[in-house]
């Protein structure tokens, strides 16, 4: 039998802290588990897929395309058409209405989008409109009470790109967006999803991913963040199923 050269999985699977604490594992594995049962998947706020590299081992985990299903990316910016892991792109118009028909989506996913939403009620209304009964919304976002979000709120939105250049030197200005943190706590989510959805949220760590330039500092942050109350940990992974 010929040996295959491409490794399976992605590097985070083999780091104890990330596997047990970070948001990447629970978000990506859940999305991949749900995708094969969906016919229509909407990636809400798909962006241009700046962090997706299909040639790397982790690229496949960010790709929800597959036989018998269609991944539709929607975004307020037409740069979303460049996303490499969608089958079709649709632009959200000025009226904010999502370019999807009523009750046609089986699975909607949003990765680090909710922290940018300025009208959460309108967002959830559109989500409820397009999701079929029993359909699922899966999201990963930054917790409003995390150290990362607290720091971001202390820095004016116009200066976020400059600050991120220090933390993540390879990040382009076009991939930095204004933050709002209007649907980023459990109480926010309960008010938005409590009536029409079954929902749960997992708190996960991840602040050290912004400190990779300083490995020793990142190690200290890992140990510190593990001991924080869950509301102060970096990420929330949200899973909500529309009630029938």
PLY file of the C-alpha trace (Angstrom):
ply
format ascii 1.0
element vertex 244
property float x
property float y
property float z
element edge 243
property int vertex1
property int vertex2
end_header
0.00 0.00 0.00
1.44 3.36 -1.03
2.31 5.70 1.85
0.44 9.01 1.74
2.57 12.08 2.30
-0.14 14.55 3.36
-0.71 14.60 7.13
-4.17 14.20 8.61
-5.72 16.80 10.89
-4.19 20.16 11.74
-1.43 21.13 14.15
-3.77 22.35 16.92
-5.02 18.78 17.40
-1.62 17.90 18.83
-1.30 20.75 21.30
-2.82 19.77 24.62
-3.99 23.26 25.59
-5.64 23.95 22.25
-7.36 20.58 22.04
-8.86 20.94 25.50
-9.37 24.70 25.78
-9.23 26.60 22.49
-12.24 27.41 20.30
-10.82 26.06 17.02
-11.37 22.41 17.84
-14.97 22.59 19.04
-16.04 25.02 16.30
-14.41 23.30 13.33
-15.19 19.73 14.39
-18.84 20.60 15.08
-19.16 22.32 11.70
-17.66 19.33 9.91
-19.96 16.93 11.77
-23.08 18.91 10.84
-22.20 19.75 7.22
-22.77 16.28 5.67
-26.40 16.36 6.87
-27.07 19.74 5.28
-28.11 20.49 1.72
-27.75 24.27 1.96
-25.07 25.86 4.14
-24.85 29.63 4.54
-21.57 31.17 5.61
-22.74 34.45 7.08
-20.05 37.11 6.84
-17.87 34.87 4.71
-15.23 37.50 3.95
-12.52 36.73 1.45
-11.23 33.72 3.36
-7.95 35.40 4.20
-6.93 32.69 6.67
-7.92 29.74 4.48
-5.10 27.87 2.81
-6.33 24.65 1.23
-2.76 23.45 0.71
-2.19 23.29 4.47
-3.44 20.43 6.66
-5.94 22.68 8.44
-7.41 24.01 5.19
-9.78 21.11 4.72
-11.31 21.68 8.15
-12.43 25.14 7.08
-14.03 23.78 3.91
-17.66 22.71 4.35
-18.27 21.95 0.67
-19.05 18.42 -0.37
-21.28 16.12 -2.42
-24.98 16.82 -2.11
-24.63 20.21 -0.45
-24.09 23.81 -1.49
-22.19 26.43 0.51
-23.45 29.96 -0.09
-21.31 32.80 1.24
-23.01 36.09 2.07
-21.34 39.35 3.08
-21.83 43.12 2.99
-18.62 43.43 0.93
-18.28 41.90 -2.50
-14.72 40.83 -1.61
-16.49 37.74 -0.30
-16.58 36.49 -3.89
-12.86 35.69 -3.44
-13.53 33.17 -0.66
-12.08 29.82 -1.80
-14.35 27.54 0.23
-17.80 28.60 -0.97
-19.77 27.40 -3.97
-21.58 30.71 -4.53
-21.35 34.28 -3.26
-24.29 36.62 -2.68
-24.00 40.25 -1.63
-26.07 41.60 1.26
-27.81 44.75 0.08
-28.15 48.13 1.74
-31.46 47.09 3.31
-29.65 44.38 5.31
-31.86 41.59 3.99
-29.92 38.39 3.50
-30.01 37.21 -0.13
-31.50 33.82 0.80
-35.03 32.49 0.50
-37.21 31.80 3.53
-36.57 28.51 5.38
-34.04 27.20 2.85
-30.88 26.96 4.97
-30.02 23.83 6.95
-26.83 25.12 8.56
-25.63 28.71 9.00
-22.10 29.37 10.23
-20.31 32.56 11.27
-16.66 32.60 12.28
-15.61 35.69 14.25
-18.45 37.79 12.83
-20.86 38.42 15.70
-18.50 40.87 17.41
-18.96 43.17 14.39
-22.78 43.08 14.29
-24.33 46.46 15.15
-28.01 45.39 15.01
-28.23 41.96 16.65
-32.04 41.79 16.59
-32.09 42.35 12.84
-29.34 39.73 12.45
-31.31 37.11 14.37
-34.56 38.01 12.58
-32.87 37.33 9.25
-31.30 34.16 10.58
-34.69 32.93 11.75
-36.24 33.78 8.41
-33.74 31.81 6.32
-33.19 28.82 8.62
-35.58 25.94 8.19
-37.26 24.64 11.37
-34.71 22.35 12.98
-31.85 24.12 11.21
-28.71 25.08 13.12
-26.67 28.23 13.57
-23.05 27.71 14.63
-20.84 30.67 15.47
-17.51 31.51 17.00
-17.03 34.98 18.41
-15.11 37.04 20.97
-16.66 37.31 24.42
-17.50 40.90 25.36
-15.99 40.47 28.82
-12.76 38.86 27.64
-9.43 40.59 28.06
-9.17 40.83 24.28
-12.51 42.59 23.89
-11.79 44.88 26.85
-8.54 45.94 25.21
-10.28 46.40 21.86
-12.89 48.69 23.42
-10.16 50.83 24.97
-8.59 51.34 21.55
-10.64 53.44 19.07
-11.92 51.41 16.13
-9.87 53.53 13.77
-6.68 52.39 15.50
-7.44 48.66 15.57
-5.50 47.93 12.39
-2.39 49.63 13.75
-2.63 47.68 17.01
-3.13 44.38 15.21
-0.07 45.05 13.07
1.92 44.68 16.28
0.14 41.52 17.44
-0.33 39.91 14.02
2.19 41.46 11.59
0.86 39.64 8.54
-2.70 40.86 8.93
-3.86 43.29 6.24
-5.87 46.44 6.95
-8.66 45.15 4.72
-9.15 42.22 7.12
-9.68 44.41 10.18
-13.27 45.43 10.88
-15.04 47.68 13.36
-16.16 45.92 16.52
-19.45 46.40 18.35
-19.79 43.53 20.88
-23.58 43.77 20.95
-24.32 40.01 20.97
-21.30 38.63 22.77
-22.40 37.61 26.26
-24.63 34.80 27.48
-27.26 37.30 28.57
-27.24 38.86 25.08
-27.63 35.42 23.52
-30.43 34.43 25.89
-32.39 37.55 24.96
-31.86 36.95 21.25
-32.24 33.17 20.99
-34.25 32.20 24.06
-37.69 32.25 22.42
-37.20 30.62 19.04
-34.13 28.46 19.58
-32.58 25.75 21.67
-29.10 27.07 22.27
-25.88 26.61 24.20
-22.54 28.42 24.38
-19.07 27.17 25.26
-16.41 29.50 26.66
-12.93 28.86 25.30
-9.47 30.34 25.70
-7.31 31.75 22.92
-5.71 35.05 23.94
-2.27 33.52 23.45
-2.97 33.20 19.70
-2.48 36.98 19.54
0.87 36.74 21.32
2.72 34.21 19.17
5.51 36.73 18.55
6.36 36.44 22.24
6.32 32.69 23.09
7.26 33.13 26.76
4.49 35.67 27.29
2.04 33.40 25.48
2.87 30.53 27.84
2.16 32.69 30.87
-1.12 33.88 29.32
-2.18 30.27 28.67
-1.82 29.38 32.35
-3.51 32.61 33.46
-6.49 32.46 31.08
-7.35 28.89 32.06
-8.10 30.12 35.57
-10.30 33.03 34.58
-14.10 32.89 34.98
-15.65 31.64 31.76
-17.10 35.08 30.92
-13.54 36.46 30.79
-12.17 33.80 28.48
-11.53 34.87 24.90
-14.06 33.04 22.75
-17.67 31.90 22.74
-18.77 29.05 20.52
-22.54 29.29 20.04
-24.79 26.51 18.78
-28.47 27.36 18.27
-31.19 25.20 16.68
-34.37 26.77 15.43
-37.38 25.27 17.10
-39.91 23.55 14.86
0 1
1 2
2 3
3 4
4 5
5 6
6 7
7 8
8 9
9 10
10 11
11 12
12 13
13 14
14 15
15 16
16 17
17 18
18 19
19 20
20 21
21 22
22 23
23 24
24 25
25 26
26 27
27 28
28 29
29 30
30 31
31 32
32 33
33 34
34 35
35 36
36 37
37 38
38 39
39 40
40 41
41 42
42 43
43 44
44 45
45 46
46 47
47 48
48 49
49 50
50 51
51 52
52 53
53 54
54 55
55 56
56 57
57 58
58 59
59 60
60 61
61 62
62 63
63 64
64 65
65 66
66 67
67 68
68 69
69 70
70 71
71 72
72 73
73 74
74 75
75 76
76 77
77 78
78 79
79 80
80 81
81 82
82 83
83 84
84 85
85 86
86 87
87 88
88 89
89 90
90 91
91 92
92 93
93 94
94 95
95 96
96 97
97 98
98 99
99 100
100 101
101 102
102 103
103 104
104 105
105 106
106 107
107 108
108 109
109 110
110 111
111 112
112 113
113 114
114 115
115 116
116 117
117 118
118 119
119 120
120 121
121 122
122 123
123 124
124 125
125 126
126 127
127 128
128 129
129 130
130 131
131 132
132 133
133 134
134 135
135 136
136 137
137 138
138 139
139 140
140 141
141 142
142 143
143 144
144 145
145 146
146 147
147 148
148 149
149 150
150 151
151 152
152 153
153 154
154 155
155 156
156 157
157 158
158 159
159 160
160 161
161 162
162 163
163 164
164 165
165 166
166 167
167 168
168 169
169 170
170 171
171 172
172 173
173 174
174 175
175 176
176 177
177 178
178 179
179 180
180 181
181 182
182 183
183 184
184 185
185 186
186 187
187 188
188 189
189 190
190 191
191 192
192 193
193 194
194 195
195 196
196 197
197 198
198 199
199 200
200 201
201 202
202 203
203 204
204 205
205 206
206 207
207 208
208 209
209 210
210 211
211 212
212 213
213 214
214 215
215 216
216 217
217 218
218 219
219 220
220 221
221 222
222 223
223 224
224 225
225 226
226 227
227 228
228 229
229 230
230 231
231 232
232 233
233 234
234 235
235 236
236 237
237 238
238 239
239 240
240 241
241 242
242 243
